[in-house]
């Protein structure tokens, strides 16, 4: 339903821009398209900043062949709590 409503409103907006002429309607349409692109890029940047947080590696006293996980100490604590 929202998609159909969006299509109808877009058609009405397009018709109104067409009636304003190529200069005024073109400028408004350009502003709408470029503003939407910039807003989308800003939101993608914010999402990327939120997802890019990775846990820091912790130093362990185990041999390198056993330290295959980025956070081996936390995983061992989890396993101890789960089994204990």
N, C-alpha and C positions, 0 to 999 in steps of 0.2 A: 504494500500500500504506500509506504514512504517512497519507494522507488518511482512509482507511478506519479505521485504528487511532485516529486523532484523533477521528473521529466516534463510535466505540464508547466511548472513554474519556470523551468529553463526555456521552454518554448516561448512563453509569454515575455520573458526577459529578452530573448533573442529578437523577437518581433519588435519590441519597444526600441531596442538598440538599432535595429535596421531602419526604423522610422525616423530616428534622430539624424540620420545621415552618416556618411562614411567617416567624417572627421570626429564628431562628438561621440557617436556610437562606438567607433573604433578605439578611441582613447579610453572610454569607460570599459570596453571589453578587454583591452590590453591590461588595464589596471586590475581587473578581476582575475584574469589568468595569471599574471605575474605575482599578484598578492597571494593567490592560492598556492603557487609553486613555492614562494618564499616561506609561507606558513608551514607547508608540508616538510620542507627541508629543516626548518627550525624544530619541528616536532620530532623528526627523525634524529636530529642531533641530540635532543634531550633524552630520547629513548636510549641512544647509544651511550650517553654518559651514565645513565642509570644501570645499564647492563655491563659496562666495561669494568666494574669493580671485581677484581679477583683477589682471593686470599693470598697473603704473602707466604712465601715458603719458609718453613721453620727448620732450623738446623736440628738434626738428630744425631745421635751417637751410633747409629747403626751403620753397617757396611753399605756401600753404594748400591749393591744389588738388591738390598731389601728396602731401600728408600725410593721406590718407584712412584709413590704417590706424592702429590704436592703438599699435602697436609697429613702426613703419616701419624703424627702424634695425636691429632684430634680424632682420627679414625680409630686408633687403638683405644682411646678413652671411650669412644662410642661403643666399641665392641665389648669392652670391660663392663660398662654400665648395662649393656643389653644382656650379657651373659651372667653378670654378677647379681 
